[in-house]
């Protein structure tokens, strides 16, 4: 049983003190909004415990029936206190048509910022961090 002497909540983090050790739990969510002609047509919210996958595979968190997307087109993870987007499976296997960020095809990991947009062929997403 834990004997927590101090707990505090600040923004998206919980701070606990136990046996002179400070524990920080981050609770930041990411909200992905699907855009079509500048209108939001879909919305997906995930927390820091989830690895987000986007593609055609039936096991993806965000699935599309679009042959121009790879089965595992894009992966988003929360690592080292930040949300990061990867092309493909996030382990070195890239998608066929890429993950486009700032109108450039991206094959490296990229830190997500609030309001960032990315494109997967015909699908546009806008990211909101909370």
Secondary structure, DSSP 8 states (H G I E B T S, - for coil): -----EEEEETTEEEEEETTEEEEEE---EEEEEEETTEEEEEEEE-TT--EEEESSTT-SEE---TTS-TT-EEEEEETTEEEEEETTSSS---SS-EEETTEEE-S-EE--TT-EEEETTEEEEEEE-
